[in-house]
């Protein structure tokens, strides 16, 4: 699969954050998470590890170690079953690479 512009694959909703599958395999999944300014994903645990890379925008990311302000080109790794949350400061697009749980 060849993708020239990953940001062109994003979807936005003024109602809720949008998670879009880009690649799903037995070993890993790649998703795009898009949030409009002011949207949040409350801290919650997930059964898979994930690596987040901010492609556009900025936000406050929460994990077990605290809160981190991330902007374009910043990244964060979160272990399986660890809490994760996002508060969006401006339109935000994140690539997530999830383990294949």
C-alpha positions, -999 to +999 in steps of 0.1 A: +000+000+000+013+034-009-001+066+007+013+099-006-003+121+019-015+105+052-033+137+063-055+134+033-070+102+048-083+120+079-120+125+087-133+152+110-165+155+130-176+185+150-195+160+172-167+136+183-131+125+177-128+103+147-106+071+145-100+058+110-082+025+103-054+029+077-038-006+080-049-036+100-027-067+103-022-095+128+009-078+142+000-041+142-027-016+133-022+019+120-049+044+127-055+082+123-072+099+151-086+134+143-100+158+168-113+193+164-102+221+187-117+216+222-126+179+218-114+154+243-109+117+248-112+110+286-084+090+302-092+053+299-072+020+297-070+000+264-058-036+261-031-028+235+001-007+234+002+023+211+027+047+197+013+081+189+029+106+165+013+140+162+010+149+125-009+182+129-019+204+158-013+202+195-029+187+226-025+175+261-019+137+264-023+118+296-007+085+306+003+068+339+033+092+341+013+124+339+003+149+313+024+159+283+018+187+258+026+174+224+027+192+190+036+183+154+063+157+152+062+148+190+054+113+200+044+092+230+044+054+237+018+040+260+018+004+273-011-020+271-037-016+299-023+019+307-046+049+308-045+073+279-064+105+272-062+135+249-074+171+253-072+190+220-059+226+220-062+230+182-073+208+154-053+176+159-043+146+138-024+117+153-011+086+138-014+057+162+005+024+157-012-002+179+002-037+187-017-065+172-033-076+205 
